[in-house]
Amino acid sequence: MEKDRQTDSCTLCGRKESRGIHILDIFLCLDCEKELLQLEAEDPTYHQAVKTLSSSRASKLLM
């Protein structure tokens, strides 16, 4: 019998996932991590992701 895994909400897509990475207080699901790593720095999606991650981190630091 497998243990129940804790689920976290992905900072980028909002899905509840049990597998992913934690960076400080930020959680990225495996799909978003994979997509982010494949994006080019010039891609607008990359810039939006960086903005979302930065604002999430900043809000947690101010608490």
C-alpha positions in Angstrom: 0.0 0.0 0.0 1.4 3.4 -1.0 1.5 6.2 1.5 -0.7 9.2 0.7 1.5 11.9 -0.7 1.1 15.5 0.2 -0.1 17.7 -2.6 0.9 21.3 -3.2 -0.4 23.9 -5.6 1.9 24.7 -8.4 2.9 28.4 -8.3 2.6 28.7 -12.1 -0.4 26.6 -13.1 -2.2 26.2 -9.8 -2.7 22.4 -10.2 -2.5 20.3 -7.1 0.4 17.8 -7.5 2.3 15.5 -5.3 5.4 15.5 -7.4 7.5 18.5 -8.2 10.2 20.8 -6.8 10.3 23.2 -3.9 12.4 26.3 -4.2 12.2 28.3 -1.0 8.4 28.5 -0.5 7.7 28.1 -4.2 6.4 24.8 -5.6 6.6 23.9 -9.3 4.9 20.8 -10.7 7.0 18.5 -12.9 5.1 19.7 -16.1 5.8 23.4 -15.4 9.4 22.7 -14.5 9.9 20.8 -17.7 8.2 23.6 -19.8 10.2 26.3 -18.1 13.5 24.6 -18.8 12.7 24.3 -22.5 11.7 28.0 -23.0 14.1 30.4 -24.6 14.9 33.6 -22.5 13.3 35.7 -25.3 10.0 33.9 -25.1 7.2 36.0 -23.5 6.0 32.9 -21.6 9.4 32.7 -19.9 9.2 36.4 -18.9 5.7 35.9 -17.5 6.8 32.8 -15.5 9.8 34.7 -14.0 7.4 37.6 -13.1 5.0 35.2 -11.4 7.8 33.4 -9.5 9.4 36.7 -8.4 6.1 38.2 -7.2 5.3 35.0 -5.3 8.7 34.9 -3.6 8.6 38.6 -2.8 5.1 38.4 -1.2 6.3 35.5 1.0 9.4 37.5 2.1 7.3 40.4 3.1 5.1 38.4 5.5 
